Amino acid sequence: MILYGITDTFFRLQGLDAFGGNVSLDCLTMFRHLMVDVIVNSLHGIRLGAVRKWASGVDDILSTAIHDFPMLGVIVSLAHV
């Protein structure tokens, strides 16, 4: 089950070859979505589809929360100063 979800995500990423270098991609964002897919699938057995959502332009709530977490920590620490 876990291996299937990871390979499914890997095959989705192989679709990036279709761009042929003509489109600029944010690799850090792509990697964050990939890691969210892999970790959620390996821990909970759920296919979240964060890479698929990212590729189609839809926001993934968990990936957005992970992205905003460090910023939230800075804002909270500045509020206590």
C-alpha positions in Angstrom: 0.0 0.0 0.0 2.7 2.5 1.0 4.9 1.6 -2.0 2.0 2.0 -4.4 1.3 5.5 -3.2 4.9 6.5 -3.5 5.3 5.1 -6.9 2.0 6.7 -8.0 3.4 10.1 -6.9 6.8 9.3 -8.6 5.0 8.6 -11.9 3.1 11.9 -11.6 6.5 13.7 -11.2 7.8 12.0 -14.3 5.1 14.0 -16.2 7.3 17.0 -15.6 9.4 15.8 -18.6 6.5 17.0 -20.8 7.4 20.6 -20.0 10.8 20.1 -21.6 12.4 23.0 -19.7 10.1 25.5 -21.3 8.3 26.3 -18.0 9.8 27.5 -14.8 8.9 25.4 -11.7 9.4 26.2 -8.1 11.4 23.1 -7.0 11.1 23.8 -3.3 7.4 24.0 -3.5 7.3 20.8 -5.5 9.6 19.0 -3.0 7.4 20.2 -0.1 4.3 18.7 -1.7 6.1 15.5 -2.5 7.3 15.1 1.1 3.8 15.8 2.4 2.5 13.0 0.1 5.2 10.6 1.1 4.9 11.2 4.9 1.1 11.2 5.0 1.0 8.0 3.0 3.7 6.3 5.0 2.3 7.3 8.4 -1.4 7.1 7.8 -1.8 5.1 4.6 -3.8 8.0 3.0 -3.2 9.2 -0.5 -3.4 12.9 0.0 -2.6 13.9 -3.6 -0.7 17.1 -2.7 1.5 16.8 -5.8 -1.5 16.3 -8.0 -3.2 19.3 -6.4 -0.1 21.4 -6.8 0.3 20.4 -10.5 -3.4 21.4 -11.2 -3.1 24.7 -9.4 -5.2 23.8 -6.4 -4.0 24.7 -2.9 -3.5 21.8 -0.5 -4.4 22.7 3.1 -1.7 20.6 4.8 1.1 21.8 2.5 0.0 25.4 3.0 0.0 24.9 6.8 3.5 23.5 6.7 4.7 26.4 4.6 3.1 29.0 7.0 4.3 27.3 10.2 7.8 29.1 10.5 6.2 32.4 9.7 3.7 31.9 12.4 6.5 31.1 14.9 8.2 34.4 14.1 5.1 36.4 14.5 4.3 34.8 17.8 7.8 35.3 19.1 7.7 39.0 18.1 4.4 39.5 19.8 6.0 38.4 23.1 8.8 40.9 22.9 
